[in-house]
Amino acid sequence: MEDARGLKELQLDALREVANIGAGHAATALSQMTNQTIMISVPEVNVRPLEEVTDLVGSPDGVIAAVLMQMMGDLTGRTLVLFPEASAFRLCDILLGRPHGTTTEFGVMEQSGLKEVGNILVSAYMNALSDFMGMMLVPSVPGLVIDLAGAILTTTYLNFGHERDFVFCVETSFHVGGASERLQGHFLLLPDMPSLRAIFDAIRLP
């Protein structure tokens, strides 16, 4: 779909603003959940063909934790929240009140925590998009996959046909409390073709 390659900077700014609103809501929810100050910024928003997304999120050979959810309602498609393994371990430490470096594997509690973070992020981003477009968007129950990035970003998990191949990729940076480190993640929105057209129509400026 050529529209994606022709997005102007103003249109990307509109998407970035929607993402920033969502990030703000997610940061508030995560701060309340962990009793820590968590800030979330959106350094970059990209719209890319699916096959190029692996380059945006890191090495295809890197292990990532991916929270997968369906987008239902007036728009349909799939969403993923991707965390590199190191960021996912650190998030688990924060969620479970553990000292830095404690988490080294993804057990039941860790997986549950990551799914909840993914759920909060997806719901916040989806609510912001819903408000922007004046449409009802509903997220499904989250699922979690831990695998190599290259394996997750394939049709095996995404179940996408040839038409539905454009991805909105929102770089998401977490800053926790007074720590200098930033945790990295990505929010991916993979709308089906009618929903993709609807989003482009909504952001198309005169």
Secondary structure, DSSP 8 states (H G I E B T S, - for coil): -GGGGG--HHHHHHHHHHHHHHHHHHHHHHHHHHTS-EEEE---EEEEEGGGHHHHH--TTSEEEEEEEEEEESS-EEEEEEEEHHHHHHHHHHHTT--TT---S--HHHHHHHHHHHHHHHHHHHHHHHHHHT--EEE---EEEEEEHHHHTSHHHH---SS--EEEEEEEEEEETT-S-EEEEEEEEEE-HHHHHHHHHHH---
